Amino acid sequence: METRTLDETHDPARRSFVEAANRTDTDFPIQNLPLGVFSSKADPKLRIGVAIGDRVLDLKKASGASERFTQPTHDALQQTSLNSLFALGPAAMRDLRRTVADMLDQGSSGNQVRRHASDLLTPMVACSLHLPTKVSNYTDFYAGIYHARTAGALLMPENPLPENYKWVPIAYHGRASSVQVGYGAVRRPLGQRPPTAAGAAPSFGRCERLDFELEMGFYLGGGNRLGKPIPIADASQEIAGFSLLNDWSARDIQRWEMFPLGPFLSKSFATSVAPWVVTADALAPFRVAALPRPDGDPRPLDYLFDATDQANGGLDVHLQVLLSTEKMRGANEPAIEILTSNAKYLYWTPAQMVAHHTINGCNLQPGDLIGTGTISGPSPAELSSMLEFTSAGSKPVALANGERRGFLEDGDEITFRGRCSRQGYATIGFGSCVGRIEAAEISSAARTP
């Protein structure tokens, strides 16, 4: 397996002429350069950009200001999504990163970006951020073993983990059409809820146990042809970049519908992703070993095992979840942190997920989205869904203003954040993934007689 290498773009001493990018509290220093799709009131057309400090660099315009862009990269930057760019592969992405870093460098006094900064750089507060790729396919894994064990114990305390969990990366195919950028409203879904007594009929109505799931998402690059699996040794090169992902879940609907084929309406109503994609190259300094397997756990089958992936296939990303209620915002109170976790707690690496996804010949396409599954940690403060940290609502969390939450209420706003820190390197972040719950809307057709 080829590993992402460190180069001059990771130099912690490097500075940008965009002053906000040099602050220690920014998510977007020059060492990051995440990709996204944006528009502005002054120019409402969707275009590809790079986050730098508190600005967005317009790559569509910038690609015409430098001869360093190859023709394929220039053409991909004229599109309104990142699909074509990701399809060019890791070498082209690495060249783009170097070119953009040079353009934004503090010493770039003669280049076109600095000379025409007012035209090429837009304040982020003036931008609307859009879905990074046109998501043709979305797959959600179940790779967080602490989540699987804790959530499973609520249903089957005697045997919380499925028998196959330590052998196969479990996943289901999600609904690509309802993936949305994490800056909007999430409508509370309707559906069937479990009977309250044996032999009784299910009820219909608004979800009463609405939940979030703290995940990472990653986007595919070139993909593979139908019938041609991606070997584990090559799988990490197929990952273009990572994002924050919230796999919203209707727990009551899920419990009633999930057997025997798994979740359906309880998941397909909304999945939120952060607007910025942190490239695999930007994350090179923050690679860590895969989560150690306890003695007695099986070695992955050969198609899922690569020594290099085991040595550095994990990611050290500090994750944070904040909650803001309608009452808190009315009192001008800030959102509060309710839990933290870390991406290093995944039992299966992203490369293993890609290799398993394609082993049957399934074809992945540029811009496809894969969710890791809920990333809970080993401590109670790291249980990354309300299902877990409130014990299915039986132990509601008490907020400082006196409110209590077992599950999410209308008006609640959930924010995910993620940052990578390591001694000797610049800290980088993922921005935020936000969703605010709107009340369910029951149409006349959906009302029960």
N, C-alpha and C positions, 0 to 999 in steps of 0.2 A: 504493500500500500504506500503510495506517495504521500508524504506529509506536507502540509502547508508550511512554507519556510518564512523565516523572519528576514526582512530587508530594510532599506532606508525608510520605508513608509511607516515603520513601527518605532522609529527613533523617538524616545520620549522628550528629547531636547528640541524637536522640530516645533516651529510656531507658524501660525497663519497671520496674514495681514488683516483677517477678520478678527478683531480683538476679542469678541465674545467666545471665540473658539479656544482661547488661551486661558480661560478661567478654569480653576480646578473643579468647579461644580457643574460644568457642562457635560452633557451626554455626548456631544458631537465635536470633539477636538479634531485636529487635522489627521490624527492617527486612526480615526474611525471611518468617516466618509460613507455613511449608509446611503442606500439608494431608495428612491420612492417616486411616486407620481403626484404632481401637484398642479394647481391652477391658481389664479389670482383674479381679483376684481378687475385689475387693469388688463389682464390677458386671460380670459376664461377658458382657453383651450388647454386640454390636458397635455402635460409634457413631463419628461423624466428629469429628476433633479437629485442633488446630493445635499444632505444636511451638513452645514458647517457653522458651529456656534449657534447664533440666533438668526441665521440666514439660510436660504436655499439657493444653490447654484443651478441655474438653468442649463442643463447639459445639451439640450437641443441647440440653443444658441451658442454655447461655448464650443461645441464640436466644430462650428464653422469658423472659430477664431484661432484655431491651431492646426498645423499640418501633422501633429503627432498622432491624431486619431486615424486609425486605419479605415478604409472604406466600409468594411462590414460593420465596424463599431459605429461609425458615423451614421450609417443607414439604420442601425438598431435604435440609435438615440433619437431618431425622428418619429418613433412609434409612441403610442399612448399607454403602453404597458411595458413591463420589464421582460416579457416572455422572450422576445427576439434577442435581447441582450444576453439573458441567461443561456440561451441556446448556443451562443458562440463558444462556451466552454471556459474552463478556469484560466487558460493562458490569456485569452482576450480580456477577461475580468481583471486579471492581475495587471495587465498593461494599462487598462483604463484607470485603475487605482493609482498607479504611478503618475500617469499624466495629470489627473485631477489634483493629486497632492502637490505636484510641481506648480500647477497654476495657482494654487491657493497659498503657497509658501510665502512666508514673510519677506523673503529675499527676491520675490518675483516682480521687481519694480518695473520691468520692461514688458511683461506679458499683457495680453489683451484683456484677461479677466480683471486684473487690477486696474488697468487703464479705463475699462468700461464697466466697473463694478456696479454702478447704479442701474445699468441695463441688464446685467447678467445675474445679479444677486438681489433676491427679494426677501424682505423681512418675513420670518416664519409666521408671525402673528397676522400677516396679510395674506397668507396662503390657505387654500383649502386642500386638504390631503385626501388622496383617493386610494382605492385598492391597488396594491403594487403590481399584481399580475392579473391577467384574465384567467381565473382558476377553472380549468376544465375538470379537474378531479381533486377531491379532498379525501384523505384517509386519516383516521384518528387511531393511534396506537394506545396501548394500555401498559406502557413501559415503566411507570413509576411503581416500584414494588411496595413502598410504604403505603401508598394510596390503595393499591390493590388489596393489601393485607388488612388495612383498617376498614375500608369500605366493605370488603368481603365479610369481615367479622360481624358487621351489623346485620347481615343476612344469614350467614352460616358460621356462627362462632366456633364450631368444632372443626371446621375445615375452610378457612377463609380464602386461601389461594386455590384457583383451579388446578387440577392435576397436571395440566400441560404448561403452566405458567413459566416454569424454569427451563422449558425445552423450546418453546416457540414464542416469538413476539406476537402477542395477541393484538388484533386490530379489527376495525369495521370500516366500511366505506361510508363516509359522511356525505352530506348534501352540499355540493359545490355552489349551487345557485344562491344559498343563503349565507355564504361567507361575506362579511361586511367589514369595512374599515372601522377600527376601534375608536370612533369619535362620535358615535350616534346613539340613538335611542334603541332599546331592545323591547319589543312588545311582549308582554306576558302571554304565553300560549294558552290555548284551550285544548281540552282532550278528555279522554276517559280516565277516571281515577279509580283506584282499587276499591272493591267492596269493603264495607266496614264490618261485615260479619260473614261467617261461612254460609254459602248458599245464596247470599244477597246479590243483587245486581250492581254493577259498577255505576258510579255517578258520572255526570258530564258537567264540565264547567271550567273555570279558570284554574290554572296550575296554582296549587297552594304551597308547593315546596320548591320554589325556584332557587337555583343555585348557580354558582360559577365554578369553573375548574381552571386552576393555574397551570398553564402549559407553555412550552416553547413550540413554535412552528418552524418548519424549514421548507425552502422552495427548491425544486429540482432544476437542474441545468439542462443538458442536452437530452437526457432520457435514454431510452433504449427501444429497439425495434420489437414488435410483437414476436414472442417465441424466443427471444434472446435475453436470458437473465443477465443481471449485472453482478459480476463476482464481488465477493466481500472485499478483495484487495483493491478494487477500483471504485467502490461505492462512495467513499467520502468525496471523490472528485466530482461526483454527480450532484453534490449539494452546493447551490449557489450562495445561499445565505440564510440567516436565522431571524426570527421575529418573536414577539410575544403573542400568545394566543389564548383566548378565553373560549372554552367549549361550554357554552351555557347549557344547563341541564334542568329539565323538569322532573324532579325526583319521583313525585307521585305517579305521573304518567309513565315514567320509565319503569317503575317497579311492576306496574300492571301489564305492560306490553312487551317486556324484554325477553320473556321465555316463550318459545325456544330459539328465536332467531336474533335476539339482541335488540338494542334501542332503535327507535324509528322516529316517531313524532316528538319524542322527548328530547331529541338532539337536533333535528333538522330545521328548527325554527330560527336559529341564529348561531353563528360562530364569528367571533370578533378577532381581528388581527391588528397589531400595531401597524401604522402606515410606513414605518421605516424598516428596511431589510439590511441588517448588519452582515456584511459579506463574510464568507468563510475565511478569506485572507486576513481581514481585520481581527478575527478571533484567534489567529495563530498563537499569540502569546498566552492565551488563556485555556489552552488544551490541557487536559489532565487525563490520568488513567481512568479506564472504565471502572464502575463501582465494583469493589472487590466482592467476589462470590464467597459466601461462607463455606467452611469445610462441609463436605457432604453434598453440596449443590453440584449438579452435573456440568461437565464441560460442554459448551455449545457444540452442536454438530458441525462437521467440517465446513459446510457452506456458510456457516455463521461465525466462524472463528478465523481471526487474523491477529497475529502477535502484535503488529504495529498498532492496529485498532485498539487492542486491549491496553496498550501502553499509553496512547494519547487520543483515544476516540471519544473521551468525555469532554464536557465543557464546564468551567467554573464560572457560573453566572449567578450572582446574588439576586434573588427574586423577592418582590415585595407586593403585598396587596393592601390597598387602602379603601376604606368605606366612608362615604359621605351620605347622610340621610337628608331628606327634604327639610326636616326640622333643624338640622345642623346648618344647612346653607341659609335658611331663613334667619338664623341667629349669627350669621357671618363667622361660623366656627369652621376651622380647617378640617379636611378629611383626616381620619385617624388610621394608623397602621393596625391591621388586625392579624397579620401573619407574615412570616418570611419563609423562604425555602431556597433551594439551590439546584441548578440543572444537573449537578454532578450526582444527584441521587437516582438517576435513571438506571434501571437494571439492564436494559438493552441500549446499545449505542445507536445514534442516528444511522451510521453505516450498516449496522445489522438490520435496522428497519428497512433500508433500501434493498439490501441483498435478499431479505426474506420476501419483500413485496414483489420482487421480480422473479423469484426462483421458479415459479410455475409458468413463466413466459409473459406475465402481465407487462404491458408497455406503459412506462411512465413518460410524461410529456413535459416539455419546457414550461416552467411556471406552475406545475402541479404543487399542491400544498400538502404537507404531512404534519400532523400533530403528534407530539410525543406521548400524550396521555398526561394525566394530572401528576405533578411533581411534588409529592409530599416528602417530608423528611422524617427522620427517626424520632424527633421530639414532638410533644403536644403543640408547641408553638409553630411547628412546620407542617401541620395538617392542612392541605391546600384546597379544601372545599368546605362549605358549611356543613355538608353531610357528615364530614369527619369531625371537625372541631366542635360541633354542637351535638354530637352523637345522635344524628338524624333529627335534630330539633328538640331533643329531650333535655338538653343542657344549654339553654340560650346564652349567648354572649351578652354581657352587660356593657353598655357604652357609657362614656363619662357623663353624658347629659341625661342619664336615667333611662334611655331607650334600651330595649332588649331585642335581639334578633336570633331566631332559630333558623329561618331562611329569609330570603330577600323580600322586602316589601316594595310596593309601588313608590317611585321617587328615589329609591336607593341608587347610588352611583358607585360602581366598582372601578378602581384604577389599578392596573398592573404596571410595575416598573421593573427594570432589570439593569444591572451594572456589573462590569467586569473590572476587577482590580488585582494587580500583582506588583510586587516590589520590583522596581526597575523599569516599569512600563507605564504609559499614560492610561488613566482610567477612561473607559468608554462605556456608553450606555445605549439603550434600545428605545429611548423616548418613553411613551406611555401608550397603553391600550385601555380605552375608557368605554364604559357602557352604562346608560341610565335606564332604569326599568320604567316602562310605561304601562298603564293599566290595560288589561285585556279588553278587547272589543268584541262583544257578542252580537253577531248579525242575526237578523230574524231567521235566516236559514239554519243557523247553528243552535237556536234555542230549542230545548226539549219541550214537547207538548205539555 
